[in-house]
Amino acid sequence: MLIEEANESCYWLELIIEGQLLAKEKVEPLLDEANQSTAIMVASRKTAKAE
């Protein structure tokens, strides 16, 4: 559930960029952080399943 929510956050940030609702320079760092957080959660899930 948490990974899906993180993916949705990335989706909305991408829409904000594509729709030019905010400056790309302001949103891209947030999108990068959201993508990194998602990657960490995915890796944690894989590690937990392997144990």
NUFI-264916 format. One record per atom (N, C-alpha, C): residue number from 1; atom name; x, z, y. Coordinates in steps of 0.05 Angstrom, whole numbers, plus 5000, padded with zeros to 4 digits. Layout:
<atoms>
<atom><pos>NUM</pos><site>CA</site><u>X</u><w>Z</w><v>Y</v></atom>
...
</atoms>
This chain:
<atoms>
<atom><pos>1</pos><site>N</site><u>5017</u><w>5000</w><v>4976</v></atom>
<atom><pos>1</pos><site>CA</site><u>5000</u><w>5000</w><v>5000</v></atom>
<atom><pos>1</pos><site>C</site><u>5017</u><w>5000</w><v>5025</v></atom>
<atom><pos>2</pos><site>N</site><u>5038</u><w>5016</w><v>5025</v></atom>
<atom><pos>2</pos><site>CA</site><u>5056</u><w>5018</w><v>5048</v></atom>
<atom><pos>2</pos><site>C</site><u>5069</u><w>4991</w><v>5054</v></atom>
<atom><pos>3</pos><site>N</site><u>5078</u><w>4977</w><v>5033</v></atom>
<atom><pos>3</pos><site>CA</site><u>5091</u><w>4951</w><v>5037</v></atom>
<atom><pos>3</pos><site>C</site><u>5072</u><w>4931</w><v>5049</v></atom>
<atom><pos>4</pos><site>N</site><u>5047</u><w>4931</w><v>5039</v></atom>
<atom><pos>4</pos><site>CA</site><u>5027</u><w>4913</w><v>5050</v></atom>
<atom><pos>4</pos><site>C</site><u>5022</u><w>4918</w><v>5079</v></atom>
<atom><pos>5</pos><site>N</site><u>5021</u><w>4943</w><v>5087</v></atom>
<atom><pos>5</pos><site>CA</site><u>5017</u><w>4950</w><v>5115</v></atom>
<atom><pos>5</pos><site>C</site><u>5041</u><w>4941</w><v>5132</v></atom>
<atom><pos>6</pos><site>N</site><u>5065</u><w>4944</w><v>5122</v></atom>
<atom><pos>6</pos><site>CA</site><u>5089</u><w>4935</w><v>5136</v></atom>
<atom><pos>6</pos><site>C</site><u>5088</u><w>4905</w><v>5139</v></atom>
<atom><pos>7</pos><site>N</site><u>5080</u><w>4891</w><v>5118</v></atom>
<atom><pos>7</pos><site>CA</site><u>5078</u><w>4861</w><v>5120</v></atom>
<atom><pos>7</pos><site>C</site><u>5058</u><w>4853</w><v>5140</v></atom>
<atom><pos>8</pos><site>N</site><u>5036</u><w>4868</w><v>5142</v></atom>
<atom><pos>8</pos><site>CA</site><u>5015</u><w>4861</w><v>5162</v></atom>
<atom><pos>8</pos><site>C</site><u>5026</u><w>4865</w><v>5190</v></atom>
<atom><pos>9</pos><site>N</site><u>5042</u><w>4886</w><v>5194</v></atom>
<atom><pos>9</pos><site>CA</site><u>5054</u><w>4890</w><v>5220</v></atom>
<atom><pos>9</pos><site>C</site><u>5072</u><w>4867</w><v>5228</v></atom>
<atom><pos>10</pos><site>N</site><u>5087</u><w>4857</w><v>5209</v></atom>
<atom><pos>10</pos><site>CA</site><u>5104</u><w>4834</w><v>5214</v></atom>
<atom><pos>10</pos><site>C</site><u>5087</u><w>4809</w><v>5221</v></atom>
<atom><pos>11</pos><site>N</site><u>5065</u><w>4806</w><v>5207</v></atom>
<atom><pos>11</pos><site>CA</site><u>5047</u><w>4784</w><v>5212</v></atom>
<atom><pos>11</pos><site>C</site><u>5037</u><w>4785</w><v>5241</v></atom>
<atom><pos>12</pos><site>N</site><u>5028</u><w>4808</w><v>5250</v></atom>
<atom><pos>12</pos><site>CA</site><u>5017</u><w>4810</w><v>5277</v></atom>
<atom><pos>12</pos><site>C</site><u>5039</u><w>4806</w><v>5298</v></atom>
<atom><pos>13</pos><site>N</site><u>5063</u><w>4816</w><v>5293</v></atom>
<atom><pos>13</pos><site>CA</site><u>5084</u><w>4812</w><v>5312</v></atom>
<atom><pos>13</pos><site>C</site><u>5091</u><w>4782</w><v>5314</v></atom>
<atom><pos>14</pos><site>N</site><u>5091</u><w>4768</w><v>5291</v></atom>
<atom><pos>14</pos><site>CA</site><u>5095</u><w>4739</w><v>5291</v></atom>
<atom><pos>14</pos><site>C</site><u>5074</u><w>4725</w><v>5307</v></atom>
<atom><pos>15</pos><site>N</site><u>5049</u><w>4733</w><v>5304</v></atom>
<atom><pos>15</pos><site>CA</site><u>5027</u><w>4721</w><v>5320</v></atom>
<atom><pos>15</pos><site>C</site><u>5031</u><w>4726</w><v>5350</v></atom>
<atom><pos>16</pos><site>N</site><u>5040</u><w>4749</w><v>5357</v></atom>
<atom><pos>16</pos><site>CA</site><u>5045</u><w>4755</w><v>5385</v></atom>
<atom><pos>16</pos><site>C</site><u>5066</u><w>4736</w><v>5396</v></atom>
<atom><pos>17</pos><site>N</site><u>5087</u><w>4731</w><v>5380</v></atom>
<atom><pos>17</pos><site>CA</site><u>5108</u><w>4712</w><v>5389</v></atom>
<atom><pos>17</pos><site>C</site><u>5097</u><w>4684</w><v>5391</v></atom>
<atom><pos>18</pos><site>N</site><u>5083</u><w>4675</w><v>5370</v></atom>
<atom><pos>18</pos><site>CA</site><u>5073</u><w>4648</w><v>5370</v></atom>
<atom><pos>18</pos><site>C</site><u>5052</u><w>4643</w><v>5391</v></atom>
<atom><pos>19</pos><site>N</site><u>5036</u><w>4663</w><v>5397</v></atom>
<atom><pos>19</pos><site>CA</site><u>5015</u><w>4660</w><v>5417</v></atom>
<atom><pos>19</pos><site>C</site><u>5026</u><w>4665</w><v>5445</v></atom>
<atom><pos>20</pos><site>N</site><u>5051</u><w>4672</w><v>5447</v></atom>
<atom><pos>20</pos><site>CA</site><u>5064</u><w>4677</w><v>5473</v></atom>
<atom><pos>20</pos><site>C</site><u>5050</u><w>4699</w><v>5489</v></atom>
<atom><pos>21</pos><site>N</site><u>5040</u><w>4719</w><v>5474</v></atom>
<atom><pos>21</pos><site>CA</site><u>5026</u><w>4741</w><v>5488</v></atom>
<atom><pos>21</pos><site>C</site><u>5046</u><w>4760</w><v>5501</v></atom>
<atom><pos>22</pos><site>N</site><u>5070</u><w>4762</w><v>5490</v></atom>
<atom><pos>22</pos><site>CA</site><u>5092</u><w>4778</w><v>5502</v></atom>
<atom><pos>22</pos><site>C</site><u>5117</u><w>4761</w><v>5501</v></atom>
<atom><pos>23</pos><site>N</site><u>5137</u><w>4768</w><v>5516</v></atom>
<atom><pos>23</pos><site>CA</site><u>5162</u><w>4754</w><v>5516</v></atom>
<atom><pos>23</pos><site>C</site><u>5175</u><w>4757</w><v>5488</v></atom>
<atom><pos>24</pos><site>N</site><u>5184</u><w>4734</w><v>5478</v></atom>
<atom><pos>24</pos><site>CA</site><u>5197</u><w>4734</w><v>5451</v></atom>
<atom><pos>24</pos><site>C</site><u>5220</u><w>4754</w><v>5450</v></atom>
<atom><pos>25</pos><site>N</site><u>5235</u><w>4756</w><v>5472</v></atom>
<atom><pos>25</pos><site>CA</site><u>5258</u><w>4774</w><v>5472</v></atom>
<atom><pos>25</pos><site>C</site><u>5250</u><w>4803</w><v>5469</v></atom>
<atom><pos>26</pos><site>N</site><u>5226</u><w>4810</w><v>5476</v></atom>
<atom><pos>26</pos><site>CA</site><u>5216</u><w>4838</w><v>5473</v></atom>
<atom><pos>26</pos><site>C</site><u>5205</u><w>4843</w><v>5445</v></atom>
<atom><pos>27</pos><site>N</site><u>5194</u><w>4823</w><v>5433</v></atom>
<atom><pos>27</pos><site>CA</site><u>5181</u><w>4827</w><v>5407</v></atom>
<atom><pos>27</pos><site>C</site><u>5200</u><w>4823</w><v>5384</v></atom>
<atom><pos>28</pos><site>N</site><u>5219</u><w>4805</w><v>5387</v></atom>
<atom><pos>28</pos><site>CA</site><u>5238</u><w>4800</w><v>5364</v></atom>
<atom><pos>28</pos><site>C</site><u>5252</u><w>4824</w><v>5354</v></atom>
<atom><pos>29</pos><site>N</site><u>5262</u><w>4843</w><v>5371</v></atom>
<atom><pos>29</pos><site>CA</site><u>5274</u><w>4867</w><v>5360</v></atom>
<atom><pos>29</pos><site>C</site><u>5255</u><w>4884</w><v>5343</v></atom>
<atom><pos>30</pos><site>N</site><u>5230</u><w>4885</w><v>5351</v></atom>
<atom><pos>30</pos><site>CA</site><u>5210</u><w>4899</w><v>5336</v></atom>
<atom><pos>30</pos><site>C</site><u>5204</u><w>4886</w><v>5309</v></atom>
<atom><pos>31</pos><site>N</site><u>5203</u><w>4859</w><v>5310</v></atom>
<atom><pos>31</pos><site>CA</site><u>5199</u><w>4844</w><v>5285</v></atom>
<atom><pos>31</pos><site>C</site><u>5222</u><w>4847</w><v>5266</v></atom>
<atom><pos>32</pos><site>N</site><u>5246</u><w>4847</w><v>5277</v></atom>
<atom><pos>32</pos><site>CA</site><u>5270</u><w>4851</w><v>5260</v></atom>
<atom><pos>32</pos><site>C</site><u>5270</u><w>4878</w><v>5247</v></atom>
<atom><pos>33</pos><site>N</site><u>5263</u><w>4898</w><v>5263</v></atom>
<atom><pos>33</pos><site>CA</site><u>5262</u><w>4926</w><v>5252</v></atom>
<atom><pos>33</pos><site>C</site><u>5240</u><w>4928</w><v>5231</v></atom>
<atom><pos>34</pos><site>N</site><u>5217</u><w>4915</w><v>5235</v></atom>
<atom><pos>34</pos><site>CA</site><u>5195</u><w>4916</w><v>5216</v></atom>
<atom><pos>34</pos><site>C</site><u>5204</u><w>4902</w><v>5190</v></atom>
<atom><pos>35</pos><site>N</site><u>5218</u><w>4879</w><v>5192</v></atom>
<atom><pos>35</pos><site>CA</site><u>5228</u><w>4865</w><v>5168</v></atom>
<atom><pos>35</pos><site>C</site><u>5248</u><w>4882</w><v>5153</v></atom>
<atom><pos>36</pos><site>N</site><u>5266</u><w>4896</w><v>5167</v></atom>
<atom><pos>36</pos><site>CA</site><u>5285</u><w>4913</w><v>5154</v></atom>
<atom><pos>36</pos><site>C</site><u>5272</u><w>4936</w><v>5140</v></atom>
<atom><pos>37</pos><site>N</site><u>5252</u><w>4948</w><v>5153</v></atom>
<atom><pos>37</pos><site>CA</site><u>5237</u><w>4970</w><v>5141</v></atom>
<atom><pos>37</pos><site>C</site><u>5223</u><w>4961</w><v>5115</v></atom>
<atom><pos>38</pos><site>N</site><u>5211</u><w>4937</w><v>5117</v></atom>
<atom><pos>38</pos><site>CA</site><u>5198</u><w>4926</w><v>5093</v></atom>
<atom><pos>38</pos><site>C</site><u>5218</u><w>4922</w><v>5070</v></atom>
<atom><pos>39</pos><site>N</site><u>5241</u><w>4912</w><v>5077</v></atom>
<atom><pos>39</pos><site>CA</site><u>5262</u><w>4908</w><v>5056</v></atom>
<atom><pos>39</pos><site>C</site><u>5271</u><w>4934</w><v>5044</v></atom>
<atom><pos>40</pos><site>N</site><u>5273</u><w>4955</w><v>5060</v></atom>
<atom><pos>40</pos><site>CA</site><u>5281</u><w>4981</w><v>5050</v></atom>
<atom><pos>40</pos><site>C</site><u>5259</u><w>4992</w><v>5031</v></atom>
<atom><pos>41</pos><site>N</site><u>5234</u><w>4989</w><v>5038</v></atom>
<atom><pos>41</pos><site>CA</site><u>5212</u><w>4998</w><v>5021</v></atom>
<atom><pos>41</pos><site>C</site><u>5211</u><w>4983</w><v>4995</v></atom>
<atom><pos>42</pos><site>N</site><u>5215</u><w>4957</w><v>4996</v></atom>
<atom><pos>42</pos><site>CA</site><u>5215</u><w>4941</w><v>4972</v></atom>
<atom><pos>42</pos><site>C</site><u>5238</u><w>4950</w><v>4953</v></atom>
<atom><pos>43</pos><site>N</site><u>5262</u><w>4954</w><v>4965</v></atom>
<atom><pos>43</pos><site>CA</site><u>5285</u><w>4963</w><v>4949</v></atom>
<atom><pos>43</pos><site>C</site><u>5280</u><w>4990</w><v>4937</v></atom>
<atom><pos>44</pos><site>N</site><u>5267</u><w>5008</w><v>4952</v></atom>
<atom><pos>44</pos><site>CA</site><u>5261</u><w>5035</w><v>4942</v></atom>
<atom><pos>44</pos><site>C</site><u>5241</u><w>5033</w><v>4919</v></atom>
<atom><pos>45</pos><site>N</site><u>5221</u><w>5016</w><v>4922</v></atom>
<atom><pos>45</pos><site>CA</site><u>5201</u><w>5013</w><v>4900</v></atom>
<atom><pos>45</pos><site>C</site><u>5215</u><w>5003</w><v>4875</v></atom>
<atom><pos>46</pos><site>N</site><u>5233</u><w>4983</w><v>4878</v></atom>
<atom><pos>46</pos><site>CA</site><u>5247</u><w>4972</w><v>4854</v></atom>
<atom><pos>46</pos><site>C</site><u>5264</u><w>4994</w><v>4841</v></atom>
<atom><pos>47</pos><site>N</site><u>5277</u><w>5010</w><v>4857</v></atom>
<atom><pos>47</pos><site>CA</site><u>5294</u><w>5032</w><v>4847</v></atom>
<atom><pos>47</pos><site>C</site><u>5277</u><w>5052</w><v>4832</v></atom>
<atom><pos>48</pos><site>N</site><u>5255</u><w>5059</w><v>4844</v></atom>
<atom><pos>48</pos><site>CA</site><u>5237</u><w>5079</w><v>4831</v></atom>
<atom><pos>48</pos><site>C</site><u>5226</u><w>5069</w><v>4805</v></atom>
<atom><pos>49</pos><site>N</site><u>5219</u><w>5044</w><v>4804</v></atom>
<atom><pos>49</pos><site>CA</site><u>5208</u><w>5032</w><v>4779</v></atom>
<atom><pos>49</pos><site>C</site><u>5230</u><w>5031</w><v>4757</v></atom>
<atom><pos>50</pos><site>N</site><u>5255</u><w>5027</w><v>4765</v></atom>
<atom><pos>50</pos><site>CA</site><u>5276</u><w>5024</w><v>4746</v></atom>
<atom><pos>50</pos><site>C</site><u>5284</u><w>5051</w><v>4733</v></atom>
<atom><pos>51</pos><site>N</site><u>5277</u><w>5072</w><v>4746</v></atom>
<atom><pos>51</pos><site>CA</site><u>5285</u><w>5099</w><v>4735</v></atom>
<atom><pos>51</pos><site>C</site><u>5265</u><w>5109</w><v>4716</v></atom>
</atoms>
